[in-house]
Amino acid sequence: MNTSFETAITNRADYHAEKYAQRHAQFGSNDVLPMWVADMDLATPSFILKAIQQRLEHPVLGYTQSSEAVYQAIIDWQARHGYTVKSEHIVFTHNVLNGFYMAVQALTQTGDAILVQPPVYPPFMNAPTANQRKLVEAPLLNINNRYHIDFAQFETRIIDNNVKLFLFCHPQNPSGRVWLREELEQIAEICLRHHVIIVSDEIHADMVYTPHTHIPMASLSDEIAQQCVTLSSPGKTFNLGGLQIGYAIIANPAYKKRYRHNSFANGVGELNLFAQIALLAAYSEQGLVWKEQLLEHFSRNIHRLNAFFASQLPKVKVMLPEASYLVWLDFNAYFSNHAELKNWLINDAKLGLNDGESFGGESKSGTGFMRINLAIAPSVLEQALSQLQQAIKTPAFTNPETADQFTQKRSQS
């Protein structure tokens, strides 16, 4: 066991960490345990910090060009997913979010329709509208607490709206769903037939739990690779969000030319110096070993959270993630009013979670849901569960059946 995962990082607020600094703006109070922004309250790997410290021994921090080693590290890392990448396919971004905003700008025109699948990471819905494109939604189907694609609807929305680009979350955020090969092939077939460019956000690809397997969309065939932009980063897996590391993989020369033109128009060219150093350290044999230990830690946290809800709030549906450390929670059986759910979590449970409605779009598919971040030490998770346990006893938890159930439980204990 990697003991660094057992240590709670408690002083992030002093270093302007977003999830702490934004508590009052997001929740109206600083008195919440922040479990929302998708970075870790765990230490960045020591071998990455050591590599950065070694570079700091040199007295000049000037402009730095990405070395061939950086390109090769990306090529070798993606090969572990069965994806053959060439250095000339790689374009650097500041992060994956910045990467798909630039894809929208570079590969579509004002007024073009862009397809997304809510519930999904909110910037997927913001990128089209912020760039004067038409947002088209093809909501996922929640069947037995697992998301599926309605392929008939997916294709109909493409045809009816003349969709030009599909923003694909792969693995899916917020649910942690890992898409199967046959699902990817069906998406690819539809998009190829209707000449829809696929922009595949694969930032969670390295955090997939056995027996699931991540299959890069562009690895399906040469044909789909020519119609796909893959976006990735070591930032999520190795807790490097503050270094602004990202890259796009674009095999189609025409798409790459348009993308690079847009990148330069926005002043985006190279990775910064420390992003390069961190990527090389992360995409290494040490990184592989550390990543597997990290996934074991996440698995323990997910199991603990699921066990708590099964025993204490059994009608909360925990969508067990197949990838990542984010867990999608369905509170609809207890709260028919989303505002009441938010108030209960903030004011009674003292927890700052991601509001599910921000993921749901016009379909409102996130109503009654919350996303919780489990990239934390066990002690912090126990604190969160204790706060939830206490919140069950508060007047705001007013579902009559639930109140009777817990009154009976407490009287028997």
C-alpha positions as CSV (number, residue, x, y, z in Angstrom):
1,M,0.0,0.0,0.0
2,N,1.2,3.5,-0.9
3,T,1.0,5.3,2.5
4,S,1.0,8.7,0.8
5,F,-2.7,8.0,-0.1
6,E,-3.5,7.6,3.6
7,T,-2.4,11.1,4.5
8,A,-4.9,13.9,4.4
9,I,-3.7,17.1,2.7
10,T,-5.2,19.8,4.9
11,N,-3.5,23.0,4.0
12,R,-4.6,23.6,0.4
13,A,-6.7,26.6,1.2
14,D,-3.5,28.5,2.0
15,Y,-2.2,27.9,-1.5
16,H,-5.3,29.2,-3.3
17,A,-6.6,25.8,-4.4
18,E,-9.8,26.4,-6.4
19,K,-12.0,23.9,-4.6
20,Y,-11.2,25.7,-1.3
21,A,-11.0,29.3,-2.5
22,Q,-14.3,29.1,-4.3
23,R,-16.3,27.6,-1.5
24,H,-18.2,30.7,-0.6
25,A,-18.9,31.6,-4.2
26,Q,-20.2,28.1,-4.9
27,F,-22.0,27.2,-1.7
28,G,-22.6,30.4,0.2
29,S,-20.3,29.3,3.0
30,N,-16.7,28.3,3.7
31,D,-18.0,25.8,6.2
32,V,-18.3,22.9,3.8
33,L,-16.0,20.0,3.2
34,P,-15.1,20.6,-0.5
35,M,-15.5,17.4,-2.6
36,W,-16.3,19.0,-6.0
37,V,-13.4,20.2,-8.2
38,A,-11.9,17.2,-10.0
39,D,-8.4,17.2,-8.6
40,M,-7.0,15.3,-5.7
41,D,-6.5,16.1,-2.1
42,L,-3.6,13.7,-2.3
43,A,0.0,14.4,-2.8
44,T,1.3,14.7,-6.4
45,P,3.7,11.7,-6.9
46,S,7.1,12.3,-5.2
47,F,9.0,11.2,-8.3
48,I,7.3,14.0,-10.3
49,L,8.1,16.6,-7.7
50,K,11.7,15.4,-7.5
51,A,12.0,15.8,-11.3
52,I,10.7,19.4,-11.1
53,Q,13.0,20.1,-8.1
54,Q,16.0,18.8,-10.1
55,R,15.2,21.1,-13.0
56,L,15.0,24.0,-10.5
57,E,18.7,23.5,-9.8
58,H,19.4,25.1,-13.1
59,P,19.3,28.9,-12.7
60,V,17.5,29.8,-15.9
61,L,13.8,29.2,-16.4
62,G,13.6,30.5,-20.0
63,Y,11.6,29.6,-23.1
64,T,11.8,25.8,-23.6
65,Q,11.0,23.7,-26.7
66,S,9.4,20.3,-26.2
67,S,12.0,17.7,-26.8
68,E,11.6,14.5,-28.8
69,A,11.5,12.7,-25.5
70,V,8.2,14.4,-24.7
71,Y,6.6,13.3,-28.0
72,Q,7.9,9.8,-27.5
73,A,6.6,9.6,-24.0
74,I,3.1,10.4,-25.3
75,I,3.5,7.9,-28.2
76,D,4.6,5.1,-25.8
77,W,1.9,5.9,-23.2
78,Q,-0.9,5.8,-25.8
79,A,0.5,2.5,-27.2
80,R,-0.4,0.9,-23.9
81,H,-4.0,1.5,-24.9
82,G,-3.4,0.0,-28.3
83,Y,-3.4,3.4,-30.0
84,T,-0.6,4.0,-32.6
85,V,0.4,7.7,-32.6
86,K,3.0,9.5,-34.6
87,S,4.8,12.6,-33.3
88,E,3.5,14.7,-36.2
89,H,-0.1,14.0,-35.0
90,I,0.5,15.7,-31.6
91,V,-0.5,19.3,-30.9
92,F,0.0,20.7,-27.4
93,T,-2.8,22.4,-25.5
94,H,-3.0,24.1,-22.1
95,N,-5.4,21.4,-20.9
96,V,-8.2,19.2,-22.3
97,L,-10.9,21.8,-21.7
98,N,-8.9,24.4,-23.7
99,G,-8.3,21.6,-26.2
100,F,-12.0,21.1,-27.1
101,Y,-12.8,24.8,-27.0
102,M,-10.1,25.2,-29.7
103,A,-11.5,22.2,-31.6
104,V,-14.9,23.8,-31.7
105,Q,-13.3,27.1,-33.0
106,A,-11.0,25.4,-35.5
107,L,-13.3,22.7,-37.0
108,T,-16.7,24.3,-37.1
109,Q,-18.2,27.6,-38.2
110,T,-20.4,30.1,-36.5
111,G,-23.9,28.7,-36.3
112,D,-22.9,25.0,-36.8
113,A,-24.5,22.4,-34.7
114,I,-22.5,20.5,-32.1
115,L,-23.8,17.4,-30.4
116,V,-23.3,16.5,-26.7
117,Q,-24.7,13.7,-24.4
118,P,-25.9,15.0,-21.0
119,P,-25.5,14.5,-18.2
120,V,-21.9,15.5,-19.0
121,Y,-19.1,17.7,-17.7
122,P,-20.6,21.2,-18.0
123,P,-18.0,22.8,-20.3
124,F,-19.1,20.3,-23.0
125,M,-22.3,22.4,-23.2
126,N,-20.6,25.7,-22.7
127,A,-18.0,25.3,-25.5
128,P,-20.6,25.4,-28.4
129,T,-22.7,28.3,-27.0
130,A,-19.6,30.4,-26.0
131,N,-18.4,30.2,-29.6
132,Q,-21.8,31.0,-31.2
133,R,-22.5,27.4,-32.3
134,K,-25.8,25.6,-31.9
135,L,-25.9,23.1,-29.0
136,V,-27.7,19.9,-29.7
137,E,-28.4,17.4,-26.9
138,A,-28.8,13.6,-27.2
139,P,-29.3,12.6,-23.6
140,L,-28.0,9.3,-22.3
141,L,-30.5,6.7,-21.1
142,N,-30.3,5.7,-17.4
143,I,-31.2,2.0,-17.5
144,N,-30.8,0.1,-14.2
145,N,-28.5,2.8,-12.8
146,R,-26.1,2.6,-15.8
147,Y,-25.9,5.0,-18.8
148,H,-26.5,3.8,-22.3
149,I,-26.7,5.6,-25.7
150,D,-30.0,5.9,-27.5
151,F,-28.5,5.3,-31.0
152,A,-31.7,6.0,-32.8
153,Q,-32.0,9.4,-31.1
154,F,-28.3,10.0,-31.5
155,E,-28.5,9.6,-35.3
156,T,-31.8,11.5,-35.6
157,R,-30.4,14.5,-33.8
158,I,-27.4,14.5,-36.1
159,I,-29.6,14.4,-39.2
160,D,-32.3,16.8,-38.0
161,N,-29.7,19.5,-37.0
162,N,-27.0,18.9,-39.6
163,V,-24.5,18.3,-36.8
164,K,-20.9,19.0,-37.8
165,L,-19.1,17.9,-34.6
166,F,-19.6,15.6,-31.7
167,L,-18.0,16.3,-28.3
168,F,-17.6,12.8,-26.8
169,C,-16.8,12.2,-23.1
170,H,-14.8,8.9,-23.1
171,P,-14.7,7.6,-20.3
172,Q,-17.9,9.4,-19.3
173,N,-17.9,12.1,-16.7
174,P,-19.8,12.3,-14.3
175,S,-20.8,8.6,-14.3
176,G,-17.4,6.9,-14.9
177,R,-19.0,4.8,-17.7
178,V,-16.4,3.0,-19.9
179,W,-17.7,2.6,-23.4
180,L,-17.6,-0.8,-25.0
181,R,-16.0,-1.5,-28.4
182,E,-19.4,-2.3,-30.0
183,E,-20.7,1.1,-28.7
184,L,-17.7,2.9,-30.0
185,E,-18.1,1.2,-33.4
186,Q,-21.7,2.2,-33.6
187,I,-20.8,5.8,-32.8
188,A,-18.1,5.7,-35.4
189,E,-20.3,4.2,-38.1
190,I,-23.0,6.9,-37.6
191,C,-20.5,9.8,-37.5
192,L,-18.6,8.5,-40.6
193,R,-21.8,8.2,-42.5
194,H,-22.9,11.7,-41.7
195,H,-19.5,13.3,-41.9
196,V,-19.5,14.3,-38.2
197,I,-16.1,15.1,-36.6
198,I,-15.6,13.3,-33.3
199,V,-13.7,15.2,-30.6
200,S,-13.0,12.6,-27.9
201,D,-12.0,13.7,-24.4
202,E,-10.0,10.8,-23.0
203,I,-8.5,12.5,-19.9
204,H,-9.9,9.8,-17.6
205,A,-8.6,6.9,-19.7
206,D,-5.8,6.0,-17.4
207,M,-8.1,5.5,-14.4
208,V,-10.1,2.5,-15.6
209,Y,-10.9,-0.4,-13.2
210,T,-10.5,-4.1,-14.0
211,P,-12.2,-5.8,-15.9
212,H,-13.1,-2.7,-18.0
213,T,-10.8,-1.5,-20.7
214,H,-10.4,1.8,-22.4
215,I,-10.4,1.7,-26.2
216,P,-9.3,5.0,-27.8
217,M,-11.9,6.1,-30.3
218,A,-9.3,6.8,-33.0
219,S,-7.7,3.4,-32.5
220,L,-10.8,1.6,-34.1
221,S,-9.6,2.1,-37.7
222,D,-7.6,4.4,-39.9
223,E,-10.8,5.7,-41.3
224,I,-12.2,6.9,-38.0
225,A,-8.7,8.2,-37.0
226,Q,-9.0,10.6,-39.9
227,Q,-12.3,11.9,-38.5
228,C,-11.3,12.1,-34.9
229,V,-9.5,14.5,-32.5
230,T,-8.3,12.8,-29.3
231,L,-7.6,15.0,-26.3
232,S,-5.7,13.8,-23.3
233,S,-3.4,14.8,-20.4
234,P,-1.5,13.3,-17.5
235,G,-3.0,16.1,-15.4
236,K,-6.0,14.2,-14.0
237,T,-4.3,10.9,-13.2
238,F,-1.2,12.4,-11.6
239,N,-2.8,15.5,-9.9
240,L,-1.0,18.0,-12.1
241,G,-3.9,20.3,-13.0
242,G,-2.1,23.5,-12.0
243,L,0.6,22.9,-14.5
244,Q,-1.8,23.2,-17.5
245,I,-0.7,20.1,-19.4
246,G,-2.7,18.9,-22.4
247,Y,-2.4,17.6,-26.0
248,A,-4.5,16.8,-29.0
249,I,-3.8,13.9,-31.3
250,I,-4.9,14.7,-34.9
251,A,-4.1,12.2,-37.7
252,N,-6.0,14.1,-40.4
253,P,-3.6,16.7,-41.9
254,A,-6.3,19.1,-42.9
255,Y,-7.8,19.1,-39.4
256,K,-4.4,19.4,-37.8
257,K,-3.6,22.4,-40.0
258,R,-6.8,24.2,-39.0
259,Y,-6.3,23.2,-35.3
260,R,-2.7,24.5,-35.3
261,H,-3.8,27.7,-37.0
262,N,-6.3,28.3,-34.3
263,S,-3.8,27.4,-31.6
264,F,-1.3,30.0,-32.8
265,A,-4.1,32.5,-33.2
266,N,-4.8,32.1,-29.5
267,G,-1.1,32.1,-28.5
268,V,-1.0,28.4,-27.7
269,G,2.1,26.5,-28.9
270,E,4.3,24.6,-26.5
271,L,3.9,23.1,-23.1
272,N,5.4,25.2,-20.3
273,L,8.7,24.0,-18.9
274,F,7.4,22.3,-15.8
275,A,4.5,20.7,-17.7
276,Q,7.2,19.0,-19.9
277,I,9.2,17.8,-17.0
278,A,6.0,16.5,-15.2
279,L,4.7,14.7,-18.3
280,L,8.1,12.9,-18.8
281,A,8.1,11.8,-15.2
282,A,4.4,10.7,-15.2
283,Y,4.6,8.8,-18.4
284,S,7.2,6.4,-17.1
285,E,7.5,3.0,-15.5
286,Q,7.3,4.7,-12.1
287,G,4.1,6.3,-13.3
288,L,2.6,3.0,-14.2
289,V,3.3,1.5,-10.8
290,W,2.0,4.5,-8.9
291,K,-1.1,4.6,-11.1
292,E,-2.0,1.1,-10.2
293,Q,-1.6,1.8,-6.5
294,L,-3.8,4.9,-6.9
295,L,-6.6,2.9,-8.5
296,E,-6.5,0.4,-5.6
297,H,-6.9,3.4,-3.2
298,F,-9.8,4.8,-5.2
299,S,-11.4,1.3,-5.2
300,R,-11.3,1.2,-1.4
301,N,-12.9,4.6,-1.1
302,I,-15.6,3.8,-3.6
303,H,-16.4,0.5,-1.8
304,R,-16.6,2.4,1.5
305,L,-18.9,5.1,0.1
306,N,-21.2,2.4,-1.5
307,A,-21.4,0.4,1.8
308,F,-22.4,3.6,3.7
309,F,-25.2,4.4,1.4
310,A,-26.4,0.8,1.2
311,S,-26.7,0.7,5.0
312,Q,-27.7,4.3,5.9
313,L,-29.4,5.8,2.8
314,P,-30.3,2.7,0.8
315,K,-32.5,4.5,-1.7
316,V,-29.6,6.6,-2.9
317,K,-28.5,5.0,-6.1
318,V,-24.7,5.0,-6.3
319,M,-23.6,4.7,-9.9
320,L,-20.4,2.7,-9.4
321,P,-17.7,4.2,-11.7
322,E,-15.9,2.0,-14.1
323,A,-13.2,4.7,-14.4
324,S,-12.0,7.7,-12.3
325,Y,-12.6,8.9,-8.7
326,L,-15.8,10.7,-9.3
327,V,-19.1,9.1,-8.2
328,W,-22.5,10.1,-9.4
329,L,-25.2,9.9,-6.8
330,D,-29.0,9.8,-7.4
331,F,-30.9,11.3,-4.4
332,N,-34.3,11.4,-6.2
333,A,-35.9,8.8,-4.0
334,Y,-35.4,11.1,-1.0
335,F,-35.8,14.6,-2.5
336,S,-38.4,15.5,-5.0
337,N,-37.0,19.1,-5.0
338,H,-33.5,19.7,-6.2
339,A,-33.1,22.9,-4.2
340,E,-34.0,21.1,-1.0
341,L,-31.3,18.5,-1.8
342,K,-28.7,21.2,-2.2
343,N,-29.7,23.0,1.0
344,W,-29.6,19.7,3.0
345,L,-26.1,18.8,1.7
346,I,-24.7,22.3,2.2
347,N,-26.4,23.4,5.4
348,D,-26.9,20.1,7.3
349,A,-24.3,17.7,5.9
350,K,-21.8,20.6,5.4
351,L,-20.6,19.0,2.1
352,G,-19.7,20.8,-1.1
353,L,-20.5,18.5,-4.0
354,N,-20.9,19.2,-7.7
355,D,-24.5,20.2,-8.4
356,G,-26.0,17.5,-10.7
357,E,-28.2,20.1,-12.5
358,S,-25.1,21.7,-14.0
359,F,-24.4,18.4,-15.9
360,G,-28.0,17.9,-17.2
361,G,-28.5,20.6,-19.8
362,E,-32.0,21.2,-21.2
363,S,-32.9,17.5,-20.6
364,K,-32.6,18.1,-16.8
365,S,-31.0,14.7,-16.6
366,G,-28.9,15.8,-13.6
367,T,-31.8,16.9,-11.4
368,G,-31.7,15.1,-8.1
369,F,-28.1,14.0,-8.7
370,M,-24.8,15.1,-7.1
371,R,-21.2,14.3,-8.1
372,I,-18.7,13.5,-5.3
373,N,-14.9,13.5,-5.5
374,L,-13.2,10.5,-3.7
375,A,-9.6,11.5,-4.5
376,I,-9.1,11.9,-0.8
377,A,-7.6,10.2,2.2
378,P,-9.7,7.7,4.1
379,S,-9.9,10.0,7.1
380,V,-11.5,12.7,5.0
381,L,-14.0,10.2,3.6
382,E,-14.9,9.1,7.1
383,Q,-15.4,12.8,8.1
384,A,-17.8,13.2,5.1
385,L,-19.7,10.1,5.9
386,S,-20.0,11.1,9.6
387,Q,-21.4,14.5,8.5
388,L,-24.0,12.7,6.3
389,Q,-24.9,10.5,9.2
390,Q,-25.6,13.5,11.3
391,A,-27.5,15.2,8.6
392,I,-29.9,12.3,8.3
393,K,-31.2,13.3,11.8
394,T,-32.0,16.9,10.9
395,P,-35.5,18.4,10.2
396,A,-34.6,19.1,6.6
397,F,-34.5,15.4,5.9
398,T,-38.3,15.3,5.6
399,N,-39.2,12.3,3.5
400,P,-41.9,10.6,5.7
401,E,-41.0,7.1,4.8
402,T,-37.3,7.8,5.3
403,A,-37.9,9.5,8.6
404,D,-39.9,6.5,9.9
405,Q,-37.2,4.1,8.6
406,F,-34.4,5.9,10.4
407,T,-36.4,6.5,13.6
408,Q,-37.0,2.8,13.7
409,K,-33.4,2.0,13.1
410,R,-32.2,4.2,15.9
411,S,-34.7,2.9,18.3
412,Q,-33.5,-0.7,17.7
413,S,-29.8,0.2,18.0
